[in-house]
Amino acid sequence: MTGGGETWARAYHRNTSGTELRSVLTLMGPGGRTVEMHCVLAAHDEPGSCETPRSASAGGPGAYTAVAEYAGAGPVEEAPLLLRAGSHRAPGASD
């Protein structure tokens, strides 16, 4: 997302699994810059979101990519990856 000269990533979720889940939201920008945000998704059916901190934009929206990964709770080595979703610009889209 962009606005006011700043860029950030946001992922919306709704956890209907009945158990707590974890997510990692990663925003990758120009020059190899990366911001990663770890969020806990409570075990209820209410909508929520995970958002990276906002920072000064270092290029147009096309210079950034975001990925959200959702996994089960428990030790990282044992928690199953449930979903990985990434941003993708439509063909012909302009900044």
N, C-alpha and C positions, 0 to 999 in steps of 0.2 A: 504494500500500500504506500502511497505517497501523498503528501500534503504539506503545505507551508514550508517547503524546502527540506522536508524530512522524509525518510524511508523507514518502513518497519514491516514485519510479517505478522499475520494473524490467522489462526485456524479456529474454526467453530466446531463444536462437538456436542454430542448427546450420548451419554453412557447408559445404555439399557441392559448391560450385561449382568447386573446384580453384584458385581465385584469391582473394587477399585482398579483403575487402569493408569498407565503412565503414558505421557507423550513427550516427544522432543521436537521442537520447532526450530529449524535451522534456516537462517537467512544468509545467503552468499552474495557478495557484491564484488565490485571491481577491485582489482589489485589483490585478490586472494583474501579479502576481509570476510570474516564469518562471525555471526552472532548466533548463539545457541541458547534456547530457553527450555528448561525442564518443567513440566506441569503435571499435576496429579488430577485425574478425572474421578471425582467422587462417584460412588455407586448409587446414582439416582437418575431419574428421567428428565431432569431440568437441563435446558441448554446452557452451554458455557463456552468460553473461548480461552485460548492461550495466545499471548502476544509478546513479541520481542520488544526490547526498549527501542524508542525512536532515536534516530541519529541523523546528522546532516547528510543529505543526499550527495553522492559522489558520481552522479551520472543519471541518465534517464531510466525509466522503469525497465527497459530492456536489458540493462546492465545487471539486474538482480534476478536471483532464483530463490525460491523457498521450497522446503521439503518438510512435511509433517509425518512423523512416525508414531504409531500407537502400539503399545505392547501391554501384555498382562503384568500383574503385580508379581513381586517376589524377586529373588536374586536375578540380576541381569543375565547371567549365563543360562538360566532356566526359563525365563519369561519368554513366551512365544511372541514374535512380531505378528501383529494382527492386521496392520494396514500401513502402507507407505503411499503418500500422495504428494505430488510435486506440482509446482506452478508450470504453466506452459502457455506461451503466447500464441495466439491464433495466427495462421499464415497470413501475411500481409498487414498485420497489426503494426501501427506506428507508435513511437514513444510519446 
